Amino acid sequence: MKKILAFAVLGVLVTAGCRKIEVDGSIKGGDGGTPGETTVLSGKINADKTLKEGVSYKLRGIVYVVDGATLTVEAGARIEGEKATRGALIITRGTKLIANGTKEKPIVFTSDASTPSAGDWGGIVLLGRAKTNNSFNGTTGIGEIEGGVNNADGLGLYGGADDADNSGSLQYVRIEYAGYAFLPDKELNSLTFGGVGNGTTIDYVQVSYALDDAFEWFGGTVNCSHLIAYKTLDDDFDSDNGYRGNVQFGIVLRDSSRADISKVEAFESDNDANGSDLTPQTAPVFSNITAIGPREKANNTGNSLYNAAAQLRRNTSTSIFNSVIMGWPTGLLIDASKGTPVQGNITAGKLVIQNTTIAGCAAPTKFADNTGTATGWTNADVSNWFGTAAYNNEILAENGEVKLAAAFNYANPDFTPLAGSPLLNSASFTYAKVASGFTPVTFRGAVGAAGTPEGEWWKGWTSFVN
């Protein structure tokens, strides 16, 4: 049962080096602070405001952007979530976050702790007015975002009827050490999307050391590209409640020693928690994902809480194209154990896995069912899916056969396919789900050949701290 917290506005202490920015419980717009001083953000931002490069910013408690305001963050700016108050930034419906860094000057959202760790602060929540299959207090199409950030003003609600809604833009942004467990299965993630529309731009975003999920989408249609999830505790790409966007070029690099008690995946997807037939149905399309798990070698096991690279369950229609999955206990898990059997979406052509390579997984594919296999699927059927020329999927016994430069080097990873890699010149964008809305490339996985723009996009703005 979700708990709704009443929000008490935190005062701002005026100390040496700390600039007072709050008046009557609301943060005013205009001047974004002075270099050399610390500007504390708390309460509500109710007018347009710009956060500047060179100014120190601290998120104290839950900070809401409200009343149609736009929060702009300059390239090179650094914003710290206060560990003591679990700072978090909530972009409410009808407001925007414009955080456009550059490759040379990425924007960094991180912890204020001198020795940061996962879960120091609450992360970023984007809430929009796109369609969702959720409901709240009897109102269909409206959801309450997880994490205990909703209040008496409804500032944690999401959803509506505008799939083209615009919640702003994030480009060349790093989000580090964020997320926390408000209640079991009701956590804040590093970057949470609630009913975010496809007028929003999400491109070049790295999440590192997420305490819960790195990226989670609840409904909406936002399209995302060039995403990196590094050492996530729980799931990397989690989609629920009618999310229907496109995601292209994504890197997942797990830590074999870190996993959440709920058991973890690179992809986890549900239509909703009950696996219902509610619409819009969860049906994102992922293409060009490199999902690297905890098992570099066949005899490595890693944390026992690792589950599958992709657990597709509860009546989802998530599809994966032109991707590579490496080093997981199970590669692809088609899970029909709850709700409307998910395999029905496969036979209907709504859930598709095509041009995807699974390597170094103890069980490359698996089927789980307690519904009496009404549609007749078995583990063998899933395996045969990878033996059918029409889908052009493949299974490789060892990760080394993929020929990536240094995929399992946590401190200095290199996801580049080497000469002779089966990922090169093996992609396809002819299937209807990827024929439009995607950038056609020739390679599987997130990264192209060395020396090409597609091979270098993940360099220069990212940080891999072992």
C-alpha positions as CSV (number, residue, x, y, z in Angstrom):
1,M,0.0,0.0,0.0
2,K,1.4,3.4,-1.0
3,K,1.9,6.0,1.6
4,I,1.3,9.7,0.5
5,L,3.5,12.1,2.3
6,A,2.5,15.6,3.2
7,F,5.4,17.8,2.1
8,A,6.8,20.1,4.7
9,V,8.9,22.9,3.2
10,L,12.4,23.0,4.5
11,G,13.9,26.3,5.5
12,V,17.2,27.4,4.1
13,L,20.0,28.1,6.5
14,V,22.0,31.1,5.9
15,T,25.6,30.3,6.7
16,A,28.9,31.5,5.4
17,G,29.2,30.4,1.8
18,C,25.5,29.5,1.6
19,R,23.2,31.8,-0.4
20,K,19.6,32.2,0.7
21,I,17.2,31.6,-2.2
22,E,13.9,30.9,-0.6
23,V,11.0,33.3,0.1
24,D,7.7,32.2,1.7
25,G,8.4,28.6,1.0
26,S,8.9,29.0,-2.8
27,I,12.1,29.3,-4.8
28,K,11.9,32.3,-7.0
29,G,13.2,32.5,-10.6
30,G,15.9,34.7,-12.0
31,D,19.5,34.8,-10.7
32,G,20.8,31.2,-10.4
33,G,23.5,31.9,-7.8
34,T,27.0,33.3,-7.5
35,P,30.2,31.5,-8.3
36,G,32.0,30.4,-5.1
37,E,28.8,30.2,-3.1
38,T,26.5,27.3,-2.4
39,T,22.9,27.8,-3.5
40,V,20.5,25.5,-1.7
41,L,17.4,24.4,-3.5
42,S,14.4,23.3,-1.4
43,G,10.7,23.4,-1.5
44,K,9.1,24.6,-4.8
45,I,10.6,26.3,-7.8
46,N,7.6,28.2,-9.1
47,A,9.2,30.5,-11.8
48,D,11.7,30.0,-14.6
49,K,15.2,29.6,-13.2
50,T,18.7,28.9,-14.5
51,L,21.4,27.0,-12.7
52,K,24.8,28.2,-13.8
53,E,28.1,26.6,-14.5
54,G,30.6,27.3,-11.7
55,V,28.0,27.7,-8.9
56,S,27.6,25.0,-6.3
57,Y,24.0,23.7,-6.0
58,K,22.5,21.5,-3.4
59,L,19.1,19.7,-3.5
60,R,17.7,19.7,0.0
61,G,14.8,17.3,0.5
62,I,12.2,16.9,-2.3
63,V,12.4,19.8,-4.7
64,Y,9.4,20.3,-7.0
65,V,9.3,22.4,-10.2
66,V,5.7,23.7,-10.3
67,D,3.3,26.2,-11.9
68,G,4.5,25.8,-15.5
69,A,8.1,26.8,-14.6
70,T,11.1,25.8,-16.6
71,L,14.3,24.9,-14.8
72,T,17.3,25.4,-17.1
73,V,20.7,23.9,-16.3
74,E,23.8,25.3,-18.1
75,A,26.4,23.0,-19.7
76,G,29.1,22.1,-17.1
77,A,26.9,22.7,-14.1
78,R,27.0,20.4,-11.1
79,I,24.0,19.7,-8.8
80,E,24.4,17.7,-5.6
81,G,21.7,15.8,-3.8
82,E,22.0,16.3,-0.1
83,K,22.5,12.9,1.5
84,A,21.2,14.0,4.9
85,T,17.8,14.9,3.5
86,R,17.7,12.5,0.5
87,G,17.5,15.4,-2.0
88,A,15.4,14.7,-5.1
89,L,14.3,16.8,-8.1
90,I,10.7,16.4,-9.3
91,I,9.6,17.9,-12.6
92,T,5.8,18.0,-12.2
93,R,3.3,17.9,-15.0
94,G,3.3,21.0,-17.2
95,T,6.8,22.0,-16.2
96,K,10.2,21.4,-17.9
97,L,13.8,20.6,-17.1
98,I,16.2,21.8,-19.8
99,A,19.6,20.3,-19.0
100,N,21.6,20.4,-22.1
101,G,25.3,19.7,-21.5
102,T,27.9,19.1,-24.2
103,K,30.5,16.3,-24.7
104,E,33.1,18.7,-23.3
105,K,30.9,20.0,-20.5
106,P,28.5,17.4,-19.3
107,I,26.0,18.3,-16.6
108,V,26.5,16.2,-13.4
109,F,23.8,15.4,-10.8
110,T,25.5,13.6,-8.0
111,S,25.8,13.1,-4.2
112,D,27.1,15.8,-1.8
113,A,28.9,13.1,0.3
114,S,32.7,13.3,0.5
115,T,32.7,9.5,-0.1
116,P,29.6,8.9,-2.2
117,S,27.7,5.7,-2.4
118,A,24.6,4.3,-4.1
119,G,21.4,5.7,-2.6
120,D,22.8,8.9,-1.2
121,W,20.0,11.0,-2.8
122,G,16.7,10.5,-4.6
123,G,17.4,11.1,-8.3
124,I,15.4,12.9,-11.0
125,V,11.7,12.3,-11.7
126,L,10.1,13.6,-14.9
127,L,6.3,13.7,-14.8
128,G,4.2,14.3,-17.9
129,R,0.7,14.2,-19.5
130,A,1.1,11.3,-21.9
131,K,-1.2,8.3,-21.8
132,T,-0.7,5.5,-19.2
133,N,-2.8,2.5,-18.3
134,N,-2.6,3.3,-14.6
135,S,-5.3,4.7,-12.4
136,F,-5.4,6.8,-9.2
137,N,-8.3,7.2,-6.8
138,G,-10.7,5.9,-9.4
139,T,-9.4,8.1,-12.2
140,T,-8.1,6.1,-15.2
141,G,-5.1,7.2,-17.1
142,I,-3.5,8.9,-14.0
143,G,-0.8,7.3,-11.9
144,E,0.9,8.1,-8.7
145,I,4.7,7.9,-9.1
146,E,6.5,5.6,-6.8
147,G,8.9,6.7,-4.1
148,G,6.7,8.7,-1.7
149,V,7.0,12.0,-3.5
150,N,3.3,12.6,-4.0
151,N,1.6,15.1,-1.6
152,A,-1.7,16.8,-0.9
153,D,-1.2,19.0,-3.9
154,G,-0.9,15.9,-6.2
155,L,2.6,16.9,-7.3
156,G,3.6,13.2,-7.7
157,L,0.8,12.4,-10.2
158,Y,1.5,11.7,-13.9
159,G,-0.5,10.9,-17.1
160,G,-3.1,12.5,-19.3
161,A,-4.1,12.4,-23.0
162,D,-1.2,14.2,-24.7
163,D,1.3,11.7,-26.1
164,A,3.3,14.6,-27.6
165,D,3.7,16.3,-24.2
166,N,7.1,18.0,-23.6
167,S,8.9,17.7,-20.2
168,G,12.1,19.3,-21.5
169,S,15.5,18.0,-22.6
170,L,18.4,16.1,-21.1
171,Q,21.5,15.8,-23.2
172,Y,25.0,14.9,-22.0
173,V,23.9,14.4,-18.4
174,R,25.4,12.1,-15.7
175,I,23.3,11.0,-12.7
176,E,25.3,9.3,-10.0
177,Y,24.6,7.5,-6.7
178,A,20.8,8.2,-6.8
179,G,17.7,6.3,-5.8
180,Y,16.4,5.0,-2.5
181,A,13.8,2.6,-1.2
182,F,10.8,4.4,0.3
183,L,9.0,1.1,0.7
184,P,9.7,-2.4,-0.8
185,D,8.9,-2.2,-4.5
186,K,8.1,1.6,-4.2
187,E,11.5,3.0,-4.8
188,L,12.8,6.2,-6.4
189,N,15.1,5.4,-9.3
190,S,18.0,7.4,-10.7
191,L,15.9,8.7,-13.6
192,T,12.1,8.0,-13.5
193,F,9.7,8.8,-16.3
194,G,6.0,9.1,-15.5
195,G,3.7,9.7,-18.5
196,V,6.5,11.6,-20.3
197,G,5.6,12.4,-23.9
198,N,7.6,12.2,-27.1
199,G,8.0,16.0,-27.2
200,T,10.7,15.4,-24.6
201,T,14.4,14.9,-25.6
202,I,16.5,12.3,-23.8
203,D,19.9,11.8,-25.4
204,Y,23.3,10.9,-23.9
205,V,22.5,10.2,-20.3
206,Q,24.6,8.0,-18.0
207,V,23.3,6.6,-14.7
208,S,26.0,5.2,-12.4
209,Y,25.5,3.3,-9.1
210,A,21.8,3.4,-9.0
211,L,20.4,2.0,-5.8
212,D,17.2,0.8,-7.5
213,D,16.6,1.0,-11.3
214,A,18.7,3.1,-13.5
215,F,15.9,4.1,-15.9
216,E,12.2,3.3,-15.4
217,W,9.3,4.3,-17.6
218,F,5.7,4.4,-16.3
219,G,3.5,4.9,-19.4
220,G,4.2,7.6,-21.9
221,T,5.9,7.8,-25.3
222,V,9.2,9.5,-24.7
223,N,12.0,8.3,-27.1
224,C,15.5,7.9,-25.7
225,S,18.9,7.3,-27.2
226,H,22.5,6.9,-26.1
227,L,21.8,5.7,-22.5
228,I,24.3,4.1,-20.2
229,A,23.6,2.2,-17.0
230,Y,26.8,1.5,-15.0
231,K,26.8,-0.8,-11.9
232,T,23.0,-0.6,-11.2
233,L,21.8,-2.5,-8.2
234,D,18.4,-3.5,-9.6
235,D,17.1,-3.2,-13.2
236,D,18.7,-1.1,-15.9
237,F,15.7,-0.6,-18.3
238,D,12.4,-1.1,-16.5
239,S,9.1,-0.4,-18.4
240,D,5.6,-0.5,-17.1
241,N,2.0,0.8,-17.3
242,G,1.8,1.4,-21.1
243,Y,5.2,2.8,-22.0
244,R,5.5,2.8,-25.8
245,G,8.6,4.8,-26.7
246,N,11.7,3.8,-28.8
247,V,15.1,3.4,-27.2
248,Q,18.2,3.1,-29.3
249,F,21.9,2.8,-28.4
250,G,22.1,1.7,-24.8
251,I,25.0,0.2,-22.7
252,V,24.5,-1.9,-19.6
253,L,27.6,-2.8,-17.6
254,R,26.9,-4.7,-14.3
255,D,29.0,-5.4,-11.3
256,S,29.2,-9.1,-10.5
257,S,29.1,-8.4,-6.7
258,R,26.1,-6.0,-6.7
259,A,22.5,-7.1,-7.1
260,D,19.2,-6.3,-5.5
261,I,17.3,-8.7,-3.3
262,S,14.3,-8.6,-5.7
263,K,16.5,-10.3,-8.3
264,V,17.7,-8.2,-11.2
265,E,17.7,-7.9,-15.0
266,A,18.9,-5.5,-17.7
267,F,15.4,-5.4,-19.1
268,E,12.3,-5.9,-16.9
269,S,8.9,-5.2,-18.5
270,D,5.2,-5.5,-17.4
271,N,2.0,-4.3,-18.9
272,D,1.2,-3.6,-15.2
273,A,1.7,-5.3,-11.9
274,N,-1.2,-7.7,-12.5
275,G,-0.4,-8.5,-16.1
276,S,-3.8,-7.2,-17.1
277,D,-5.2,-6.4,-20.6
278,L,-5.4,-2.6,-19.8
279,T,-4.4,-0.2,-22.6
280,P,-2.3,1.4,-23.8
281,Q,-0.2,-1.8,-23.6
282,T,3.4,-1.6,-22.6
283,A,5.2,-2.0,-25.9
284,P,8.6,-0.2,-26.1
285,V,11.0,-1.0,-28.8
286,F,14.7,-1.3,-28.0
287,S,17.4,-1.5,-30.6
288,N,21.2,-1.5,-30.5
289,I,21.6,-2.4,-26.8
290,T,24.8,-3.9,-25.3
291,A,23.8,-5.6,-22.0
292,I,26.8,-7.0,-20.2
293,G,26.0,-9.2,-17.2
294,P,28.1,-10.5,-14.2
295,R,29.6,-13.6,-15.9
296,E,32.8,-12.9,-17.8
297,K,33.6,-16.6,-18.0
298,A,31.4,-19.7,-18.0
299,N,32.6,-20.7,-14.6
300,N,32.0,-17.3,-13.1
301,T,28.7,-17.1,-11.2
302,G,28.6,-13.6,-9.6
303,N,25.9,-12.6,-7.2
304,S,23.2,-15.3,-6.9
305,L,20.5,-12.6,-7.1
306,Y,21.1,-12.1,-10.8
307,N,18.2,-13.4,-12.8
308,A,18.0,-12.8,-16.6
309,A,19.2,-10.2,-19.0
310,A,15.6,-9.7,-20.2
311,Q,12.6,-10.8,-18.2
312,L,9.5,-10.1,-20.3
313,R,6.4,-10.8,-18.3
314,R,2.9,-9.8,-17.2
315,N,1.4,-9.3,-20.7
316,T,4.2,-6.9,-22.0
317,S,4.9,-6.4,-25.7
318,T,8.4,-5.2,-25.3
319,S,10.6,-5.9,-28.4
320,I,14.4,-6.0,-28.8
321,F,16.3,-5.7,-32.1
322,N,19.9,-5.5,-33.2
323,S,21.3,-6.1,-29.7
324,V,23.8,-8.2,-27.8
325,I,23.3,-9.9,-24.4
326,M,26.5,-11.2,-22.7
327,G,27.3,-13.1,-19.5
328,W,24.0,-13.5,-17.7
329,P,22.6,-16.6,-15.9
330,T,19.7,-16.6,-18.3
331,G,19.6,-14.5,-21.5
332,L,16.0,-14.2,-22.5
333,L,13.2,-15.2,-20.0
334,I,9.7,-15.3,-21.4
335,D,7.7,-15.3,-18.2
336,A,4.0,-16.1,-18.3
337,S,3.6,-16.9,-14.6
338,K,1.3,-14.0,-13.9
339,G,-1.6,-12.3,-15.7
340,T,-2.4,-12.7,-19.4
341,P,0.1,-15.1,-20.9
342,V,2.8,-13.0,-22.5
343,Q,3.5,-15.6,-25.2
344,G,0.2,-14.6,-26.8
345,N,1.9,-11.3,-27.7
346,I,4.6,-13.3,-29.5
347,T,2.2,-15.3,-31.6
348,A,0.4,-12.0,-32.5
349,G,3.7,-10.4,-33.6
350,K,3.6,-7.7,-31.0
351,L,6.6,-9.0,-28.9
352,V,9.5,-9.5,-31.2
353,I,13.2,-10.4,-30.7
354,Q,15.1,-10.1,-33.9
355,N,18.8,-9.8,-35.0
356,T,19.9,-10.2,-31.4
357,T,23.0,-12.2,-30.1
358,I,23.0,-14.0,-26.8
359,A,26.5,-15.0,-25.6
360,G,28.0,-16.6,-22.5
361,C,24.7,-17.3,-20.7
362,A,24.2,-20.5,-18.7
363,A,20.7,-20.7,-20.1
364,P,20.4,-18.6,-23.3
365,T,16.6,-18.8,-23.3
366,K,13.9,-19.9,-20.8
367,F,10.2,-20.1,-20.6
368,A,8.3,-19.9,-17.3
369,D,4.6,-20.6,-17.1
370,N,2.0,-21.6,-14.5
371,T,-1.1,-21.0,-16.8
372,G,-1.3,-24.5,-18.3
373,T,0.6,-23.3,-21.4
374,A,-2.7,-22.4,-23.1
375,T,-0.8,-21.3,-26.2
376,G,1.5,-24.3,-26.1
377,W,4.8,-22.6,-25.5
378,T,7.7,-24.4,-23.9
379,N,11.4,-23.8,-23.2
380,A,12.1,-25.5,-26.6
381,D,9.8,-23.1,-28.4
382,V,11.9,-20.1,-27.0
383,S,15.1,-21.8,-28.1
384,N,13.7,-22.5,-31.5
385,W,13.0,-18.8,-31.8
386,F,16.8,-18.4,-32.0
387,G,17.1,-21.1,-34.6
388,T,14.7,-19.5,-37.1
389,A,16.2,-17.7,-40.0
390,A,13.4,-15.2,-40.2
391,Y,14.4,-13.8,-36.9
392,N,18.2,-14.0,-37.4
393,N,19.0,-14.3,-33.7
394,E,22.0,-16.3,-32.6
395,I,23.4,-18.0,-29.5
396,L,27.2,-18.1,-28.8
397,A,28.6,-20.3,-26.1
398,E,31.3,-17.9,-24.9
399,N,31.5,-14.1,-24.5
400,G,34.9,-14.1,-26.2
401,E,33.2,-15.0,-29.5
402,V,31.5,-11.6,-29.5
403,K,35.0,-10.0,-29.8
404,L,34.5,-6.7,-27.8
405,A,37.6,-4.8,-26.8
406,A,37.2,-4.9,-23.0
407,A,33.6,-5.4,-22.1
408,F,34.2,-6.7,-18.5
409,N,36.8,-4.2,-17.5
410,Y,34.8,-2.2,-14.9
411,A,37.3,0.6,-14.4
412,N,38.2,1.1,-18.1
413,P,35.6,-0.6,-20.2
414,D,35.7,-0.7,-24.0
415,F,32.5,-1.8,-25.8
416,T,34.0,-1.6,-29.3
417,P,33.6,-4.6,-31.6
418,L,36.9,-5.7,-32.9
419,A,37.6,-6.8,-36.4
420,G,35.9,-10.1,-37.1
421,S,33.1,-9.5,-34.5
422,P,29.8,-11.1,-35.5
423,L,28.1,-7.9,-34.4
424,L,29.5,-5.9,-37.4
425,N,27.5,-5.8,-40.6
426,S,24.7,-8.0,-39.0
427,A,21.9,-5.5,-38.1
428,S,18.6,-5.0,-40.0
429,F,16.0,-2.3,-39.9
430,T,13.5,-3.9,-42.3
431,Y,11.0,-5.1,-39.7
432,A,8.1,-2.7,-39.3
433,K,8.8,-2.0,-35.6
434,V,12.2,-0.5,-36.5
435,A,11.6,0.7,-40.0
436,S,10.9,4.2,-38.8
437,G,11.9,6.2,-35.7
438,F,15.3,4.6,-35.5
439,T,18.7,5.5,-37.0
440,P,19.7,2.6,-39.4
441,V,23.2,1.3,-38.7
442,T,25.0,-1.8,-39.8
443,F,26.0,-3.2,-36.4
444,R,24.3,-5.0,-33.5
445,G,24.8,-3.6,-30.0
446,A,25.3,-0.1,-28.9
447,V,28.7,0.7,-30.4
448,G,30.0,0.7,-33.9
449,A,33.5,0.1,-35.2
450,A,36.5,2.0,-33.9
451,G,37.1,5.3,-35.5
452,T,33.5,5.9,-36.5
453,P,31.1,8.4,-34.9
454,E,29.0,5.4,-33.9
455,G,32.0,3.9,-32.2
456,E,32.9,6.9,-30.2
457,W,29.6,8.3,-28.9
458,W,30.1,6.9,-25.4
459,K,33.5,8.5,-24.9
460,G,34.5,11.9,-23.5
461,W,31.5,12.8,-21.4
462,T,31.1,9.6,-19.3
463,S,32.7,8.5,-16.1
464,F,33.5,4.9,-15.0
465,V,34.6,4.9,-11.4
466,N,35.4,1.4,-10.2
